[in-house]
């Protein structure tokens, strides 16, 4: 027999102090196909049981040290012993001994002398019975687990007892202890709330009389905490031969969570979750019902369409949480603005057809007046709403002022169906917006002309995209320290064959509203990158192309991949592209914006915040973003040289940006005084009509050459004279540095030895010297100590490799070195370090610090 076959045989543990019986039993069982282990007393039997884990135990009763009764009881307490069958072998055949054996945990017993021929059959039967019992226990365990997961239990009821027999799961659902698995039927009814109790009693009575009934859903109170549970009950009747009901089997399931979910779905379908007002769907239903009644009785009805003025600004600047509070407060104020006798319709209890206040979405609300006599009455309601909503509010620690624009449409004059009335009230609201806001306007047929114009613009814009009628103009950006054009901003323009020149103020919001901005934005980005690459190949020295990115573009998950693809297609270096995003965009989804910005930064593009200062973005959040540049909004530049407040804001932004390692560009510079003020405050760049209006591509190309040829040293557009001395014994390394810095507009001086460097410092007003640490002075002294002693106003920067840290630290501590740059130099970083070095040196000189 193979080892595997032997292991498949059941293992029997024999415990008997009589050696002859152990041997006879072992032989009989082995011949019957069992494996056998044996021992001589109860104590050893327990130890062997824990080692070999037998399938069945044959135990003698009378043994030394530990008899069979005590050993059986102990086995039942051991791991795995509770379900193992125990066959007691005893010469005692009195009932008291048999009862004691079963009390001790025996499964069965056999009396001596033993019939060894039948013993194997007896043991196999015992194993089969044990296996069947184990399967039954496992089935019950699985059923109990399934019922617990499904929160499903069962109960039984007999008419002659009037007692409910409850399963453990029903007891748990009802909050009853296991000891109360039998309760009177009345106790069960008492747990049902009064509003459901008559219905449940009637249902139970139908079952008792007819033997069948549909299931029922009802509430029942939990006995422990008093909380209501929503349950589903179904019953099956058992009848005798005469058809009389003798027993009921019931299933009770806790469906509280399902009921809550269904209620939530119902609420979501018809109720606005934020304001608890009816939503658009419920409004349509109420509006249709109101118009049907109005037609039947020959009445007039009115619909007021409200939009909150400047809500987007408040939401963007103060955050969505404050915006949500404002919407909730508006809902409550609308309710209070109606007369005391007015009724605000709810989802439930709509017997009275009163005024329905609804939120359509965003900051749009409607008020339905189902019965009006005169237009003047509707105007009075609108004025009351205006007065109520215009009162200041304090939300989230901020005082907020909000006003409504209201459009009014009257049934039947302005529409005889709900869709038309809603559309015309909406158009009247837009008229109130255009005429100054915080107004109410009645619908007029001429408003349809406005809607038609808007539709025409949308159709023409779609054709313009298809027929490539859009174009880009480019506005230059001036680097103030160098006086050179450092970049241009691409601005979208549209000249329609039908509409003529259309202002971006008109068509860009329409493009964003219709989603056309996605395809337009991709075209702008690709066209701008192609043009930037073309200008660079023409030798214009253009460093940067700035492109505005809309919110709708930015939030597209595929946007970073689109940017990467366009850069690859056009061959433009990533650092030559700057993407401008608005401050409000960062506040809508800070976490998502940070992830997208980092993905873009990983591509190598530059990132700028447009219109900085108009929002309320967190400075701590700003520090965490991978930004390169801030654009001061033109609102703060317009009177920067006249208004102390604007000057203070601009100065603070420039100082803050410098401390954060960001560059600053001021947009909207329109005169020399503004430019000179910003230049005096160390603003990096400017953009505006003083430099140039946005130009078509041909004129912009000519502008690059014209600017280089016509700007004199005395012009406000001219850069600072910045003299940089590079001293290095390696001419090739100096040539590399010179090539990298040539576009920056520095006056470069070069020296290959210390004496030449000192001569150049003596004969020129050198702002910054960048020298190799290995250069030694004429007398062998450290060259940087000589620089410091002879030319203290020159900012001293060292470069090198392989130097002892201690010597370098000594030079820095002595003030001989401002900054150390390890070789080989990272040229992009070198440009930024030198820019900051000249700013630091100029500030020190202007303040007289020497």
C-alpha positions, 0 to 999 in steps of 0.5 A, spaced: 500 500 500 502 506 498 504 512 503 498 516 500 493 510 500 495 509 507 494 517 509 487 516 506 485 511 511 481 513 517 485 514 523 482 511 530 485 512 537 484 506 542 485 508 549 484 502 554 488 499 560 487 492 557 493 490 553 489 484 550 483 488 548 488 494 545 491 488 541 484 485 539 481 491 537 487 494 533 488 488 529 480 488 527 480 495 525 487 494 521 483 489 517 477 493 516 482 498 513 483 503 518 490 506 521 490 505 529 494 509 534 493 506 541 495 508 549 493 505 556 490 510 560 486 517 559 492 522 560 496 519 555 490 518 550 489 526 551 496 527 549 496 522 543 490 525 541 493 532 540 499 529 537 495 525 531 488 528 531 484 522 530 478 521 526 475 517 531 476 515 539 475 508 542 475 509 549 475 504 555 471 507 561 475 504 567 482 506 567 487 508 572 490 515 572 484 518 568 478 514 567 474 514 560 468 519 563 473 524 565 478 523 559 472 524 554 470 531 557 477 533 557 477 531 549 471 535 548 475 542 551 481 541 547 482 544 540 478 539 534 475 535 540 468 538 540 466 534 533 470 528 534 466 522 535 468 518 541 465 511 542 465 508 549 467 501 550 464 499 557 463 492 561 458 497 565 451 496 562 447 500 567 443 506 565 446 510 570 453 509 566 450 510 559 447 516 561 454 518 565 458 517 558 453 521 554 454 527 559 461 526 559 461 527 551 461 520 548 458 519 541 456 512 542 457 506 546 459 499 545 459 493 551 464 488 552 465 483 550 466 486 543 464 483 537 470 484 533 467 482 526 462 488 527 466 493 530 469 495 523 462 496 521 460 500 527 466 505 527 464 506 519 457 508 521 460 512 526 464 516 522 459 517 516 454 519 522 459 524 524 461 527 517 453 528 516 452 532 522 458 536 520 456 537 514 449 539 517 453 544 522 456 547 516 450 548 512 447 551 518 453 556 519 453 558 511 445 559 512 446 563 518 452 567 515 447 568 508 441 570 513 446 575 517 449 578 510 442 579 507 439 581 514 434 576 513 431 571 519 424 567 519 419 566 524 414 560 525 406 561 528 401 556 530 394 558 531 393 554 537 399 557 541 399 564 539 406 565 540 411 567 535 418 563 534 423 567 532 430 566 529 436 569 532 437 573 526 430 576 527 431 577 534 437 581 532 433 585 527 428 587 532 433 588 538 431 582 542 436 578 546 437 570 544 433 569 551 426 572 547 426 567 541 419 566 543 414 572 544 407 573 544 404 575 537 401 582 541 408 583 543 410 583 536 405 588 534 406 593 539 413 594 536 410 597 530 409 604 529 401 606 530 401 609 523 403 602 520 400 597 525 393 597 522 395 595 516 400 590 518 394 587 523 389 587 516 395 583 512 396 578 518 388 577 519 388 576 511 393 570 511 390 567 517 383 567 514 385 566 506 392 562 507 395 567 502 397 574 501 402 579 498 408 581 502 408 587 506 413 593 507 413 596 514 416 600 520 418 596 526 421 599 532 428 596 535 427 594 542 434 596 544 435 603 541 428 605 539 430 606 532 425 605 526 427 599 522 424 598 515 422 591 514 419 586 508 415 580 511 413 574 506 409 568 509 407 561 507 401 557 510 401 550 512 394 547 512 392 540 514 387 535 510 381 539 511 385 546 509 385 549 516 391 553 517 395 549 522 402 553 522 405 560 518 412 560 516 414 567 515 421 571 513 422 578 515 428 582 512 431 588 514 431 593 508 432 599 512 438 601 507 435 599 501 429 604 503 434 609 505 437 609 498 430 609 494 428 615 498 435 618 496 434 616 489 427 619 489 430 626 493 435 626 488 430 626 482 426 631 484 429 635 490 436 640 489 440 636 495 444 643 497 438 648 498 432 642 499 428 646 493 424 643 488 429 642 482 428 643 474 424 636 473 419 637 479 419 645 476 417 642 469 411 638 473 409 643 477 409 648 471 405 644 467 400 642 472 399 650 473 398 652 466 393 646 465 389 649 471 390 656 468 387 654 461 381 650 465 379 656 469 381 662 464 387 665 469 394 668 468 400 665 471 407 668 471 414 665 472 420 669 475 427 667 472 432 669 477 440 669 476 445 672 482 449 677 479 457 676 480 456 669 484 461 666 480 466 672 482 464 670 489 464 663 488 471 663 485 474 668 490 471 666 497 471 658 495 465 653 493 464 652 501 462 660 501 458 659 495 454 653 497 452 657 503 450 663 499 445 659 495 442 656 501 441 663 504 438 665 497 433 659 498 431 661 505 430 668 503 426 667 497 421 663 501 421 669 506 420 674 501 413 671 499 407 673 503 405 669 509 399 666 505 404 664 500 406 656 500 412 654 497 411 647 494 414 641 497 415 634 494 410 631 499 404 634 501 402 638 494 395 638 495 395 646 495 398 649 488 401 655 491 408 658 489 413 653 487 420 656 488 425 652 485 433 651 483 435 650 476 442 649 477 448 653 479 445 660 481 439 660 477 432 660 481 425 660 479 419 662 482 412 660 479 406 664 481 400 660 479 395 665 479 396 672 478 391 678 476 395 684 473 402 685 471 403 690 477 402 684 482 408 680 479 412 686 479 411 687 486 413 680 488 420 681 484 421 688 487 420 684 494 425 679 492 430 684 490 429 688 496 430 681 500 436 678 496 440 685 496 441 685 504 448 684 506 450 677 508 456 674 513 458 667 510 464 664 513 466 670 516 466 674 510 460 680 509 457 678 502 453 683 498 449 679 492 443 682 487 438 678 483 437 679 475 430 677 474 426 675 468 419 675 468 414 671 463 406 671 463 402 666 461 398 666 456 401 672 453 409 670 453 408 662 452 402 657 452 407 651 454 412 650 460 418 650 455 416 656 452 415 660 458 421 658 461 425 660 455 422 667 455 423 668 462 430 666 461 431 671 455 428 676 460 433 675 465 439 676 460 436 683 458 436 685 466 443 682 466 445 686 460 442 693 462 445 693 468 444 687 473 440 688 480 433 689 475 427 685 473 425 685 466 418 683 463 419 678 456 418 682 450 418 679 443 424 683 441 428 679 445 428 673 441 432 677 436 438 677 441 437 669 442 437 669 434 443 673 434 447 669 439 445 663 435 448 666 429 454 667 432 455 660 435 453 657 428 458 662 425 464 660 430 463 653 428 464 655 421 470 659 423 473 653 426 472 648 420 474 654 415 480 656 419 477 663 419 480 664 426 487 668 427 492 669 432 495 676 434 502 677 438 503 682 443 510 683 445 513 682 452 519 686 454 525 684 459 526 690 463 533 689 465 536 687 458 531 692 454 530 686 450 523 683 447 523 676 451 517 673 449 510 674 446 503 672 448 498 669 443 491 672 443 485 670 439 482 674 434 476 673 429 474 676 423 467 673 420 465 674 413 458 675 416 459 678 423 465 682 421 470 683 427 467 680 433 470 681 440 474 676 444 469 678 450 463 676 446 466 670 442 470 666 447 465 666 453 460 663 448 466 658 446 467 656 453 459 655 454 458 651 448 465 647 449 468 649 442 474 652 446 477 645 447 478 645 439 479 652 439 484 651 444 488 646 441 488 650 434 491 656 438 496 652 442 499 648 436 499 655 431 503 659 437 508 653 437 509 653 430 510 660 430 515 661 435 519 655 432 519 659 426 521 666 429 527 662 433 529 659 426 529 666 423 534 669 429 529 673 432 532 671 439 525 670 442 525 666 448 518 665 450 511 664 447 505 665 452 498 662 451 492 662 455 489 656 457 481 656 459 479 652 465 475 647 460 482 645 457 486 645 463 481 640 467 481 635 461 485 629 463 489 628 457 491 636 457 498 634 459 499 629 453 496 634 448 501 639 450 507 634 449 504 631 443 504 639 440 511 640 442 514 634 439 510 635 432 512 643 432 519 641 434 519 647 440 523 646 446 518 646 452 522 651 456 520 656 450 512 655 451 509 658 457 502 656 459 498 662 463 492 660 467 487 664 471 488 665 479 481 662 480 482 656 476 487 654 482 481 655 487 476 651 484 480 644 484 487 645 488 489 638 488 487 637 481 490 643 479 497 641 482 497 635 479 496 637 472 501 643 473 506 638 476 505 634 470 506 640 465 512 642 469 515 635 468 514 636 460 519 642 461 514 648 460 513 654 463 507 656 468 504 663 469 498 665 473 494 670 469 491 676 472 494 675 479 491 679 485 484 679 482 483 672 486 484 670 493 488 664 492 492 662 498 499 664 498 501 657 502 498 653 496 502 658 491 508 656 494 507 649 493 505 650 485 511 649 480 510 656 477 515 660 474 511 667 473 506 672 476 502 677 471 500 683 475 493 684 473 492 691 469 487 693 474 493 694 479 498 697 473 493 702 470 494 707 476 500 704 479 504 711 478 498 715 481 494 711 486 498 709 493 494 703 494 496 700 487 503 702 488 503 698 494 500 692 491 504 692 485 511 693 490 508 687 494 507 682 489 514 684 486 517 683 493 513 676 494 515 673 487 522 675 488 522 671 495 519 665 492 523 665 486 518 667 481 519 672 475 513 678 475 510 681 469 506 687 469 500 687 464 497 693 461 503 698 461 500 704 457 505 710 458 512 711 460 511 713 467 508 706 469 514 703 466 519 707 469 515 706 476 515 698 475 522 698 473 524 702 479 521 696 483 525 691 480 519 688 476 522 683 471 518 684 465 512 688 462 507 688 457 502 693 454 500 698 449 506 702 451 510 697 448 506 695 442 498 693 441 497 685 439 500 685 432 498 680 426 504 675 425 507 679 419 507 686 423 510 682 429 516 679 425 517 686 423 517 689 430 522 684 432 527 688 428 524 695 429 525 694 436 532 692 436 534 698 431 530 704 434 531 703 442 536 708 444 540 707 451 536 713 453 529 710 452 525 708 457 524 701 454 532 700 454 535 695 459 540 697 464 547 697 463 549 690 466 557 689 466 559 681 467 566 679 468 568 672 467 574 670 469 577 662 467 583 660 465 579 655 460 578 659 454 573 654 451 569 654 457 568 662 457 566 661 450 560 656 452 558 661 458 558 667 453 554 664 448 549 662 453 549 669 456 549 673 449 541 673 449 541 676 456 543 683 454 550 683 458 556 687 457 561 681 457 568 682 459 573 676 459 579 674 463 584 668 462 588 670 468 587 674 475 591 680 473 587 681 467 581 680 471 583 685 476 585 690 470 578 690 467 575 691 474 579 697 475 577 700 468 569 698 468 563 698 472 563 691 473 556 689 477 558 681 477 564 677 477 564 670 475 571 667 476 574 660 477 576 659 484 583 656 482 585 663 479 591 666 484 592 673 485 598 676 482 602 675 489 599 668 489 594 670 494 586 668 494 583 672 488 577 673 491 580 676 497 583 681 492 576 682 489 573 684 496 578 688 498 579 692 491 572 692 489 567 691 494 561 694 490 562 688 485 558 682 487 563 676 487 561 669 484 565 663 484 565 657 480 570 650 480 570 643 482 575 639 487 575 644 492 576 643 500 569 645 503 573 648 509 577 653 505 570 655 501 566 656 507 572 660 510 571 665 503 563 665 504 564 667 511 569 672 510 564 675 505 569 674 499 564 670 495 556 671 494 555 664 491 559 658 489 557 654 482 560 647 481 562 646 475 560 644 470 555 649 470 548 648 469 547 654 464 539 655 464 540 655 472 546 660 471 541 665 467 537 665 473 542 666 478 545 672 474 539 675 474 538 675 481 545 677 483 544 683 479 538 685 482 541 684 489 547 688 487 543 694 484 539 694 490 545 694 495 548 700 491 541 704 490 541 703 498 548 705 499 550 699 502 556 698 498 
